[in-house]
Amino acid sequence: MIIIGEKINATRKTIAAALEARDESVIIQTAREQVAAGANYLDVNGGDPREGREVQNMEWLIEVIQANVEAPLAIDSANPDAIRTGLGKAKGKPMLNSISLESERLANMLPLVGQFDCMVVALLMSDEGTPCGVDDRLRNAETLIGRLVQAGRKIDEIIVDPCFMAVSTDPSNGRTVIDAIAAIHKQWPEVHIGGGCSNISFGLPKRKFVNFALLCQAIYHGMDAGLIDPCIPDIVPMILAAEAVAGKDDFCMNYVMAMR
């Protein structure tokens, strides 16, 4: 599974404070902890409404992180200037998080997809809003995957985010997104599937148990990427065990080696 560590995000109070103070120690510790816990990518979001500030935050974060860890970065922003800056400064092959079918976002981000060699998170939102069923997710996936391939991305460079929505607001949200994952995986077996899966537990107590339940079922049906906190106790072993049970780990070697 492609684990994208979610913790370096300006929506978190500790990260926002570290950004404001330019406190490298907080960023370095957060980056190292996630890599040690099993993150394959580190998400980097320096969101700030002040003019020009988000680009400055992105530049600083990337400089600090890359001086201290070797993990590739997922450049996370709705600001095309911040995305362009991040992709340009990232070492190795970064990830663009994210593009969608929303007209303005698509127009701003699609040229960057063609300009930079990167993985891409394809969020299945459109101008009509968040998809609610399986069929509208499939329609959006077909359109967005097609646009990304036309822009130069290979099918296995795309991570489709099917839009995880809270089961606390609609009990069908969990089953529907899992069914959509299965349908997307069947139609495009080489595309990656995943995203901000912890949205599923929003508004519920002890959210990690709901997240664990979602991950186990979604992995079985084709999910192989996730924006998660890898430092949550037992989440990475649970993912490895779910992959083993789902037949996605030959002879359970990844699980066995991790447990050793």
N, C-alpha and C positions, 0 to 999 in steps of 0.2 A: 504493500500500500504506500502511496505517496503521501507522507505526512508533512503538512505545511503548518509549522508552528505559528500560532496566531497572536502571541503575547506582545509583540512590539507594535502596538497600535495606539495612536493618540487618544482614542476613546477611553483607554484605561487611565485612571487617575495618576498612577505612579509613572507611566510613560509620559503623559502630558506634562507632569511636573519636571521630569528629567529633561524633556525637550526645552521647556522654558528656561531651566537653569543650565542647560548644556552640561548635564551631569553624565559623563561617560560611564561611570561605574555601574549605574543602574542598567544601562543599555547592554553593556558587556556581560554583566551577570545574567540578565534575561536571555541573551543570545546563547551563552555557553550552556545554561541550564537546559534549554530546549534541544540543542544539538546533542548533549549528553543523554537526554531522555529518548532520543530517537528521531528527531525532526530531520526530514530530508531537505526541506526548504525552510527559510525564515521569512515570514510575511513582514513587510515593512510599510507602515502607514504613519505618515507625519501630518495628518490632516489638521488644518488651521484656517479659519475664515479670513484672517488678515491678509491683505494683498501681498503676494510674493512670499509669504511666510512658509507655505507648504513646500515649495520648491527648496527653500533654504533648509527646512527640516529634513527633507529627503536626502539632500546632499550630505548633511552632517551625519545622519543615521547610517547611510551607506559607508561613509568613510570610517566611522567608529566600528561598525559591525565587521567589515571586511578586514580590518587591521587585527581582529581578534579571533575570528572563526572562519572556516573555509566553506561552510554550507552555501549553496546558491540561494539567491534571494527572489522572493515573490513581491513585485512592485505593486503596491495596493493603493489605488487612488481613483477618484472620479475626475481628477484634474489632469488633463492631457499634458500640461507642461511638467507636472510632477512625474507623470509616467515616463515622458520622454527623457527627463533628467535621470531618473532611476535606471531605466534600461540602458542609457548611455554610459553610466558609471559602474554598473554591475559587472563583476567578473564572471567568467564562465557563461553558462546559458541560463538567463533569468526566466522568470515567469511574469506575465502581465495579468494582473488581477484587478479588474476584469473588464470584459467587453459584453455588451448585450445588444438586443435589437431595438432598444430605445434610440430614436432617430439621431438625437444630438450626440449621444455617447458613441453610437456606431460610426458616425461621420468623423468624430474626433479620434477614435482609437484605431479604426481600421488601417489608416495609413501607417501607424506605428507598428502594427502587426506585420506589414510588408517591409518596413524599414529595418527592424531588428530581428535577429535569430532568437526566438524565445518560445517557451511554452505559453499557452493562453487559457485562462479560465473563461469559459463561455457561459455566462449567466442567462438563463432562459426567460428573461423579462423582455417585454416589448412595450410599445406605446399604449397598448391595451392594459398594461399592468402585469401583475404576477399571475402566471398560469395556475389554474385550480385543478385541472384534471390531467389524465394521461394523454388524451388526444391533442390538447393544445400544447402540452410540453413537447410531444413528438413533432408537431408542425413547426414550433419555434426552433427545435434542435435541427431539423432538416434545413431550414433557412439559414441559421447562423453557422452551422458546420459548413454549408456550401459557400457562404461568403468568406469564411476563414481559409478554406482550401483555395478559393480563387485568389486570395491575398498572398498565398505562398506557404501556408502552414500545412504540414503533413497531418494525417488523421490522428496519429499517435502523439502529436504535439498539442492536442486539444483536450482540455478537461471540461466536460459539460457539467455545469451546476444546475440541477433540476429544480432548484428553489425549494428549500426545506422550510415548512411553515409549522407553527406551533399546534400541537395536538390539543392544547388547552383551549384554543379558540374554535376548533372543529375536530372532533374525534376521527374524522376520515382522513385528515391530512397525512398521518403516518402511513397508512396503507396505500394511499394514492401515490405518494412520492416513491414508495418502494416498488409499486407496480410500474411506475414510469421508468425507474432505474432498470428494471427487467426488460421493458420494451425498448429502451434506448440501447441497452447492451446487446439485445438480439439483433437490432437493425444495423448497429455500427459496432461490431465486436472489438475493433481496435481502438476506439475512442476511449479515453479515460472518463470516469464519472465520479463526481464528488463536489464538495463545497463546504459552506458553513452549516454543517449538519447539527450543531448545537442549538440552532434556532428551533428545532423540534420540541425542546423542553422549556421554552420560554414561559415564564409565569408559574412554573411548577416547583414544589419543594424538592430538595435533594436531586437536582437536575442530572447529575452524572449517571444515575441509574436509567433514566429515560434515554439519555444519549447512548449508553452502552447497549440498550435493547435495540435502538435504531441501527447502530453500527453493525451489530451481529446479523440482523436480517438483511440490511442493505448490502453488506459484503457478500453474502450468499448470492444475491441477485445481480451482482455486477459492479458495485461500488468499489473503486480502488484508489481513491484519493480523498483527502479530507483536510479542511482547515480546522485544526483542533489545538487544544492545550496538551502537549505530550507529557507535561509534568504532573497531570492529574494521576494520582496513584492508581496503578493497574490498568490504565487505558491502553498502553502499548502492548503489554502481554495479552490483554483481551483481544486486541486487533489480530495479533499473531495467532492466537488460538482460534478465532473465528475463521481466518484464512485457512488454517489447517483442516478444520471441520468441513469447510466448504470445498475442499479439494483444490485449493489454490496454492498449496505449499507442498511440493513433491517430497514424499517420504517425511513430511513434517520437519524438514531440516532447518528452516528459518526459526521455527518455534523451539526446536531442541537446542540449537546453537545459542539463541537468546537466553534460554533458561539456564544454560551452563555458564 
